[in-house]
Structures are given as structure tokens and as C-alpha cells.
Amino acid sequence: MQVVRPPIRPPGLDLPRRPRQRGVFAMTALADVLFQLLIFFMLSASLVAYSMLPLRSGAIRDGEGGGDGAGTEAGTTVTDASATAVWTLNPDGITASGQHFALPRLAALADALAAQGTRNVLLVLRPEVPVQDVVTVLETLSAHGIDSVQIAEAPGGRS
């Protein structure tokens, strides 16, 4: 049995070969794909136009004071303090009249205020309250016919 060997080429006639590099990764293609995905998701996302909450300035007047509105600036309204419910919005719920209520009970609280004839609410906010909770309270009160809501910051921060 005879072994067939390939013909031997003389040196210098072979084409030069580049050494094969392993582990080289081009980031350009990956960056292009990421930018295309970013553009796709930005264009396909539903961008909802959030309505701005109607806000107006106002002041709370003591129930004994005169009703002439003296001392108020033009365009402000004065609210009677005796017809105002004071709520403190905490991260875990609402404190009203010394009782603590969870946010899911908000609709029942608003119904109770409307049944009493109270149309004004002073909402005292703690610093750690999420903005979404404030919006939820304002929307719920508005849905139950209580449109006069004044917002104040809690004195002294946390308590």
C-alpha cells in the first residue's frame, strides 16, 4: 500500500495567510441595533398627554371673622374654616378627625364629606408622600363633588 502525499510547493508561492484572531467582537453593529431599538420603542410607546390639575390660590378665614374679604389679594378666595375638613396625607393613608384610613377607603371618606355638606378640604402633605397619592386624592374628591382643595406642607417635616 502506497501513501499518496500532496505535492510540495516551493516556498514563496503560497498566498499569505492572516493569523486567525479569536475573541474579537465588533461593538459597532451592536450599538446600531440598540439605537434602532431605542427609536422603535420611543415611537411605539403611548405618550399620554397628562392634564394639568386646575389650581387657584385661596386662604382660610376663621369662622368669626368678617365676611368682607378684606386683606386678600385680587383673584383669591377666602374659605370658612368651620366648613373645611382637614386631612393629613401620609405614605400609608389618610388621617382625618384623628382616625387613620387606608387609601382604598378614600371614596367612602369623600362620600361622608359630601353627605355632611362639607365642600372644602385642607390636605396636609407629609414630605415622603408619593405624588401619585396626591393625584389620587384630588381626583377622588373632585369625582365626589368636592372641588375646593387646599394643599399645605406638614409643619416640621416628619412627625
Helices and strands as residue ranges (DSSP letters): H 27-44, E 58-61, E 77-80, G 81-83, E 84-90, E 93-96, E 99-101, G 103-105, H 106-116, E 120-125, H 131-143, E 148-153
